[in-house]
């Protein structure tokens, strides 16, 4: 009889009927008023911390980036900071993208709409993602969606009802500040000059200044901003009162999403009301105690849940939860903001991660590895794919070739049957294999990232299986002459590309 209980409950709910009384869960002991207030504040603060974490992170990131003292490390509002080339291995940011040059800008809509100008990239792959202050990607321009032609698009703030110039497309922004993240394909250093010229064609112009001579911007200093401490460290060290006071102020300026009504109703129990300032000092002692406990519990919850949504694909890790558009998955959204605010949509870029070989041991530059793609089983990328290796700090591997990635844009050598073998080691392999060789660091842990741009349904639907990373260590057979050069009898694969 026990196994039919869930079915009975489900049928009762579907029929709009109450569940049978005999199946009801026992009631819990009644809490005292003080304990009830503490518990309500605890739950509201725990959920509220996860809900507000991305908003606070984005605002601190924006303020740091646009601060005038940042110089070449940032840019004023409504201006792009362009990465003009791939930084050398020792100066790169962690997990630097070896395929694309990056540009970043913060769009300020508080004074009205802003025109986003895009040049004609002549078919070159690019993606320009617009991200609201809650870290949701709400619009994307690029080869996959809008093509590669020249265009001017107006980004409009919430509630704006004016008239736009004829012929300009309109994008309604959910929040008055927007992060614009541009990736544009750069094949090699010789390609950088052409890409840099294209980067200069991306521009953000207030609509009020459209077709007028460029005007100097008044940049306000932000004396209360700490530029030395990283954003994540600042957010995760904020006391309870400071965090929620800051969050409430941001909620006054940044409209909640339409589906946020349930969490907003819960936050009201702790005095966090949309559109109103929050005064922690006016709470009674049980509520203060509960909110402090709730904030600590939320931080512990984030720590415990990190990585829980990754699935194993033949030794590779793939994110299975929502990316870039989170809905009401507030824990997932907070974790994504903690890792990197402003992720690309999975339809534009998918990334698989690998840090161990086929035997479960960490990837080690002292060993040799082989990765074999069967014919017809190359990474399913509609645009391009690449495989990069990083050291234990997330930095590209310095090497004499200056090679930091292998991918379909390089002259790889394919086998006669159309399959592909890639080699990974600190020292070079045999000369005939060096076109397919990716150098590894001499020591320390190694992580590989497989990037696929415009991934195909086989990957998005979880139907494609990446190959394992095999140790390339010949095992001598019993009775074999160990003095024989194994390369002497090695078959020479064809250089034919499928």
ChimeraX attribute file (.defattr): number of C-alpha atoms within 10 A of each C-alpha:
attribute: neighborCount
match mode: 1-to-1
recipient: residues
	/A:1	4
	/A:2	6
	/A:3	7
	/A:4	8
	/A:5	11
	/A:6	11
	/A:7	11
	/A:8	14
	/A:9	17
	/A:10	12
	/A:11	13
	/A:12	14
	/A:13	12
	/A:14	10
	/A:15	10
	/A:16	9
	/A:17	10
	/A:18	12
	/A:19	15
	/A:20	11
	/A:21	7
	/A:22	6
	/A:23	11
	/A:24	10
	/A:25	7
	/A:26	6
	/A:27	6
	/A:28	6
	/A:29	6
	/A:30	8
	/A:31	10
	/A:32	9
	/A:33	10
	/A:34	13
	/A:35	14
	/A:36	15
	/A:37	20
	/A:38	24
	/A:39	20
	/A:40	21
	/A:41	29
	/A:42	26
	/A:43	21
	/A:44	25
	/A:45	31
	/A:46	24
	/A:47	21
	/A:48	25
	/A:49	25
	/A:50	22
	/A:51	24
	/A:52	22
	/A:53	24
	/A:54	27
	/A:55	23
	/A:56	27
	/A:57	24
	/A:58	23
	/A:59	18
	/A:60	19
	/A:61	18
	/A:62	23
	/A:63	19
	/A:64	22
	/A:65	23
	/A:66	23
	/A:67	21
	/A:68	17
	/A:69	14
	/A:70	13
	/A:71	11
	/A:72	10
	/A:73	13
	/A:74	22
	/A:75	22
	/A:76	22
	/A:77	21
	/A:78	23
	/A:79	20
	/A:80	23
	/A:81	19
	/A:82	20
	/A:83	15
	/A:84	15
	/A:85	18
	/A:86	20
	/A:87	15
	/A:88	13
	/A:89	17
	/A:90	10
	/A:91	10
	/A:92	14
	/A:93	15
	/A:94	14
	/A:95	17
	/A:96	18
	/A:97	20
	/A:98	22
	/A:99	24
	/A:100	20
	/A:101	24
	/A:102	24
	/A:103	19
	/A:104	20
	/A:105	25
	/A:106	26
	/A:107	28
	/A:108	22
	/A:109	21
	/A:110	14
	/A:111	11
	/A:112	16
	/A:113	26
	/A:114	24
	/A:115	25
	/A:116	22
	/A:117	15
	/A:118	22
	/A:119	17
	/A:120	14
	/A:121	22
	/A:122	11
	/A:123	10
	/A:124	16
	/A:125	20
	/A:126	23
	/A:127	25
	/A:128	21
	/A:129	26
	/A:130	25
	/A:131	29
	/A:132	23
	/A:133	26
	/A:134	29
	/A:135	26
	/A:136	24
	/A:137	22
	/A:138	17
	/A:139	17
	/A:140	21
	/A:141	18
	/A:142	21
	/A:143	19
	/A:144	17
	/A:145	11
	/A:146	12
	/A:147	18
	/A:148	20
	/A:149	14
	/A:150	14
	/A:151	18
	/A:152	17
	/A:153	18
	/A:154	22
	/A:155	26
	/A:156	24
	/A:157	22
	/A:158	17
	/A:159	11
	/A:160	11
	/A:161	8
	/A:162	8
	/A:163	6
	/A:164	14
	/A:165	9
	/A:166	6
	/A:167	9
	/A:168	13
	/A:169	14
	/A:170	14
	/A:171	18
	/A:172	15
	/A:173	23
	/A:174	21
	/A:175	22
	/A:176	22
	/A:177	23
	/A:178	28
	/A:179	23
	/A:180	24
	/A:181	21
	/A:182	25
	/A:183	21
	/A:184	21
	/A:185	19
	/A:186	23
	/A:187	15
	/A:188	14
	/A:189	10
	/A:190	9
	/A:191	12
	/A:192	17
	/A:193	13
	/A:194	11
	/A:195	21
	/A:196	17
	/A:197	13
	/A:198	17
	/A:199	24
	/A:200	12
	/A:201	14
	/A:202	21
	/A:203	17
	/A:204	24
	/A:205	18
	/A:206	18
	/A:207	20
	/A:208	12
	/A:209	12
	/A:210	12
	/A:211	8
	/A:212	8
	/A:213	7
	/A:214	9
	/A:215	7
	/A:216	6
	/A:217	9
	/A:218	7
	/A:219	11
	/A:220	9
	/A:221	12
	/A:222	13
	/A:223	8
	/A:224	6
	/A:225	12
	/A:226	13
	/A:227	16
	/A:228	8
	/A:229	9
	/A:230	12
	/A:231	19
	/A:232	17
	/A:233	10
	/A:234	15
	/A:235	17
	/A:236	15
	/A:237	10
	/A:238	13
	/A:239	12
	/A:240	19
	/A:241	16
	/A:242	14
	/A:243	19
	/A:244	25
	/A:245	16
	/A:246	17
	/A:247	24
	/A:248	22
	/A:249	16
	/A:250	19
	/A:251	20
	/A:252	14
	/A:253	14
	/A:254	20
	/A:255	17
	/A:256	16
	/A:257	12
	/A:258	7
	/A:259	10
	/A:260	14
	/A:261	11
	/A:262	9
	/A:263	15
	/A:264	18
	/A:265	14
	/A:266	19
	/A:267	22
	/A:268	13
	/A:269	16
	/A:270	24
	/A:271	19
	/A:272	24
	/A:273	17
	/A:274	20
	/A:275	14
	/A:276	12
	/A:277	18
	/A:278	21
	/A:279	14
	/A:280	18
	/A:281	9
	/A:282	10
	/A:283	14
	/A:284	12
	/A:285	13
	/A:286	18
	/A:287	25
	/A:288	22
	/A:289	17
	/A:290	23
	/A:291	29
	/A:292	18
	/A:293	19
	/A:294	25
	/A:295	27
	/A:296	17
	/A:297	18
	/A:298	20
	/A:299	15
	/A:300	12
	/A:301	14
	/A:302	16
	/A:303	11
	/A:304	10
	/A:305	13
	/A:306	15
	/A:307	13
	/A:308	11
	/A:309	14
	/A:310	15
	/A:311	14
	/A:312	14
	/A:313	17
	/A:314	14
	/A:315	20
	/A:316	24
	/A:317	18
	/A:318	19
	/A:319	17
	/A:320	13
	/A:321	13
	/A:322	15
	/A:323	20
	/A:324	20
	/A:325	19
	/A:326	18
	/A:327	14
	/A:328	14
	/A:329	13
	/A:330	20
	/A:331	21
	/A:332	22
	/A:333	27
	/A:334	24
	/A:335	19
	/A:336	20
	/A:337	23
	/A:338	19
	/A:339	12
	/A:340	12
	/A:341	23
	/A:342	25
	/A:343	19
	/A:344	23
	/A:345	20
	/A:346	19
	/A:347	17
	/A:348	22
	/A:349	18
	/A:350	22
	/A:351	18
	/A:352	19
	/A:353	21
	/A:354	22
	/A:355	21
	/A:356	20
	/A:357	19
	/A:358	16
	/A:359	12
	/A:360	10
	/A:361	9
	/A:362	15
	/A:363	27
	/A:364	23
	/A:365	20
	/A:366	14
	/A:367	15
	/A:368	20
	/A:369	22
	/A:370	19
	/A:371	17
	/A:372	17
	/A:373	18
	/A:374	15
	/A:375	14
	/A:376	12
	/A:377	15
	/A:378	18
	/A:379	25
	/A:380	20
	/A:381	21
	/A:382	15
	/A:383	16
	/A:384	19
	/A:385	24
	/A:386	22
	/A:387	22
	/A:388	25
	/A:389	26
	/A:390	25
	/A:391	23
	/A:392	14
	/A:393	13
	/A:394	17
	/A:395	20
	/A:396	32
	/A:397	24
	/A:398	17
	/A:399	15
	/A:400	7
	/A:401	8
	/A:402	12
	/A:403	16
	/A:404	21
	/A:405	23
	/A:406	22
	/A:407	19
	/A:408	14
	/A:409	12
	/A:410	13
	/A:411	12
	/A:412	20
	/A:413	22
	/A:414	20
	/A:415	18
	/A:416	15
	/A:417	14
	/A:418	18
	/A:419	18
	/A:420	22
	/A:421	17
	/A:422	22
	/A:423	24
	/A:424	26
	/A:425	21
	/A:426	19
	/A:427	17
	/A:428	15
	/A:429	17
	/A:430	10
	/A:431	8
	/A:432	12
	/A:433	16
	/A:434	16
	/A:435	16
	/A:436	19
	/A:437	25
	/A:438	24
	/A:439	27
	/A:440	33
	/A:441	21
	/A:442	16
	/A:443	13
	/A:444	14
	/A:445	18
	/A:446	24
	/A:447	22
	/A:448	21
	/A:449	20
	/A:450	20
	/A:451	23
	/A:452	25
	/A:453	24
	/A:454	22
	/A:455	22
	/A:456	18
	/A:457	14
	/A:458	13
	/A:459	19
	/A:460	15
	/A:461	8
	/A:462	11
	/A:463	9
	/A:464	16
	/A:465	14
	/A:466	21
	/A:467	19
	/A:468	20
	/A:469	25
	/A:470	17
	/A:471	17
	/A:472	14
	/A:473	10
	/A:474	7
	/A:475	6
	/A:476	10
	/A:477	8
	/A:478	7
	/A:479	6
	/A:480	8
	/A:481	9
	/A:482	10
	/A:483	6
	/A:484	9
	/A:485	9
	/A:486	10
	/A:487	9
	/A:488	7
	/A:489	8
	/A:490	8
	/A:491	7
	/A:492	11
	/A:493	16
	/A:494	12
	/A:495	14
	/A:496	12
	/A:497	14
	/A:498	13
